[in-house]
């Protein structure tokens, strides 16, 4: 299937290299936190990240929840490493 950006909560991500399936759980700004000043947020901008919950037997239970930047997901999808399947 071909990538259908943008990503949404509940979308499925297929890792073609490791043969794993993940689900997009949460989208957030990495710098949207009280520990970052307004000046730092203005300087570094917005960095959108996604939490993905991976399934499969080759992933350790403590590593199932992983964070990817949205830009990284887009690059990996466009290069065929990951496949993005829209949630219905």
N, C-alpha and C positions, 0 to 999 in steps of 0.2 A: 504494500500500500504506500501511497505517497504522503509526504508530510502535509499537514493541513494546519499551519500556524494561524492564529496564536494558540498557545496552550491554555487548557482549562482544568480546573479541579475535576478529578475523576477520569481524565484521559489516561490512556495506556501507553507506556513506553516499552518498546521491545529492544533489548540489547542484542544485536546481531552477532557480536563478537563472543559474548559469554553465554548466549542463549538463555537470557533471563527476561522476566516480565516485571515491569514496575507500574505503579499507579501514582499519578500526581496528587499529592495530598494538600499542599499549602503553598501559596505564592506570597512573598513578602520582600520588603526592602531591607537588605542587610544592614544598612546604616540608620534605619529608623528605630533608634534606641536612645534612651536617655544618656548613655555613656558617650555618645558622639555630640559634639557641640554643633550649633547651627553653622558656624564657620567651616567645620570639617565636612558637613553634609553639602554645603555649597561648593566647597573645593573639590570633593571627590564625586559628587553627583549621586545619582540613584543607581543602586546595584540590586537588580531584581534576582531573587533566588527561588528555587522550588525544592520542596522536600518530596522525595520519591521513596515509596515503600516497595522494595524489591522482593519477589517471591522466587522460589526455586531451591533446589537442594544444594547448590554449590555456594550459597551465601551463608556466612555465619549468622546466627540469630541476632547477635549484637550489631551487625553491620547492615541490617535490612533497611534501616532508615538512613538515607544519604541525601546530601544537599548538592544541587547543581545550580550554577548561574543560568539565567534564562538565555543569555547569549551563548553560553557553552552548549546548552541543549539544542539551540538553533543550529550551531555549527556542526555538532555531532549528527543531527538529523539530516542536514543538507548533504553531508558527506557519506551517508549510508551506514554509519556506525550504529545509530539508533533509528528506530522506526516509530513514528507518532501516529496513534490511532485515536481519533476523536471519540469521546464518550457520547452515547446517543442521548 
